[in-house]
Amino acid sequence: MKKLLSPLLAASGILFLKAETNIEDATVTLPYRELASLVERVNDLERASEERPPKPPLLAVVHSARYTLEFEDSDQSILYSKFEVSNLSEEWQWIPLLPAGRAIRSIEPATAIIAESEGMLRLLLEPEANVTIELSFPNEQSIRSRGGRVVATFHALPAAQNSLEIRKDALDATIAVSGAIATGNDGSEYGLPSSGGPVQVKLLEKSTLAKAKWNGSIQYLITDSGGSIRVRGKLQLNAMDNGSTSEAILTLPALSRLENLQSPGLDQRYSTDITAEGLVVRMRWEDDERTARSIDVEFVAPLETADDVWKIEAVKVSNAERWAQSVYIAPFDGVNLSPIDGDWINQNQIPEWIASLVGGSELHYLRQDAVSEIVLNASLLPRVQTSDATIPVASYTTQLVAEGGMLHQASITVKHETATPYPFTLPEGAKLLACSVDKRNAEPVLQNDGSLLLSLPKPQKGSANTQLSYTYTTRGDAFDPVEGKADLELPLTPLFIHRVNWLVTLPQEFQAVALEGNVVIEEGGSRAGPVRLAKQICHEEAPYASLYYTRRDLDH
């Protein structure tokens, strides 16, 4: 209130005793009635400020723009425009309606103020006014265009509701409207985008109603896609007559999956249908002015193979009178490809768009005309089988007793990336006592050849080291009281083993003195105690050893 009181007090002519005194420190003396009047005036100003509504974010708005094109004959037409406009501000506003330069036929209401400013016909609208204004313009002489005549062009004003109505009762003609986004059932009403934009109305000739016949060509790039083929194609279509070029129909191979489709002016105006002939793609452009269409298509399709022959269905274009295709094929892993007739064509320079995708990779080139499929010889190259699993280390312990009995324990680490079988064959006469996979009990499957099979689960991520353990018994000859030989053998597995560790414990009254077999002694043997045997790199062979022993007390 202090800010409001200060100018009021100054305006009342109050004099201060000392001019140099700061107003904040001054003392004012006045009658109570005058003070009460000043306070009331301040309160009125504050209430008025609080009650004032907030300003809208827009100064003006066009609620609707409705255009009507009325034909008098095929050469004469009139464009009627009706706008509903609101000024939301407390100031005068210039509302742009249409680009300047057109002859105005009528204005309603006649009192509306319309003038040219900055290249636009603008409506001068008073504060907080709501008006409906109608304008009419005679269209200029129609302009000859491809396949017909352009009879009207205008720029639609941005509006929440935007529409065009065409009245052609006395005119027997087919009309095409570019710039519209929807059409009524009877073809006389068109929806226009709320953002506005250019609109063109064209009378079509009868020849334009038929679809154009095409002279077409395509460049293919065919690459491997993990059991399927990925096809990228660049099509060029040139009209051979005066037919409509606003539509083209492609047929892709059966069971294709369309991944990309682009063409200048297409703007996603296409639809797809799955048919017995293949995937049908219908494309529509907004205008018929262009006599040529360029199309980029990409799809993934299954590969049809039979008797070492690959058949790749070609892209088909409806109404294509002439057709040529250039085929670039990247090598497929493990497959030798060649044309069914003749050889690959030498091509020193490949199209830039293909070079940008494959870089310096090798490409096969083939040129064909008017064919429905690309047929190639395809022979599989021999492959070297690799191991699905390996054993980094296999550890065994064998305990012998004088009567000839043996107890064996195995602890094996299997490294694998997929679900893997672990087959193994116990020595003849062996009996399995226990078995586990990653410390969980397991029951191996007995195969027809007498071997045993464990199934190792697929790792959750990457590779895994699965731990196997099993215990079995065998029986050999009883120990000689003085000296002799003990024949030992471990299980056989086809998996590659990097290292075998084998700990053999003899009866305590005997000691090992010599060794035969495909393993070596790493420790022990010369004295009483366990004998440590080992083998590096073991593949499809069973480690075995013949231990020569003597009684320990013979050395004394």
QUIDAMO-V687001 format. One record per run of one state. SS is the DSSP state (A for helix, B for strand, O for the rest). FROM is the first residue (numbers start at 0). LEN is the number of residues. If there is no record, write none. Layout:
BEGIN
ss;from;len
SS;FROM;LEN
SS;FROM;LEN
END
This chain:
BEGIN
ss;from;len
O;0;1
A;1;10
O;11;11
A;22;3
O;25;6
A;31;20
O;51;8
B;59;12
O;71;5
B;76;11
O;87;5
B;92;7
O;99;4
B;103;5
O;108;5
B;113;4
O;117;2
B;119;6
O;125;4
B;129;9
O;138;4
B;142;3
O;145;2
B;147;9
O;156;4
B;160;7
O;167;6
B;173;5
O;178;1
B;179;4
O;183;5
B;188;4
O;192;4
B;196;8
O;204;1
A;205;4
O;209;1
B;210;1
O;211;2
B;213;12
O;225;2
B;227;12
O;239;4
B;243;1
O;244;2
B;246;6
O;252;4
B;256;6
O;262;7
B;269;5
O;274;4
B;278;6
O;284;7
B;291;11
O;302;1
B;303;3
O;306;2
B;308;5
O;313;2
B;315;2
O;317;2
B;319;11
O;330;4
B;334;5
O;339;12
A;351;7
O;358;4
B;362;7
O;369;3
B;372;8
O;380;8
B;388;12
O;400;4
B;404;12
O;416;3
B;419;6
O;425;5
B;430;7
O;437;2
B;439;2
O;441;3
B;444;2
O;446;5
B;451;5
O;456;7
B;463;12
O;475;7
B;482;7
O;489;2
B;491;1
O;492;3
B;495;10
O;505;4
B;509;8
O;517;2
B;519;4
O;523;7
B;530;8
O;538;5
B;543;8
A;551;4
O;555;1
END
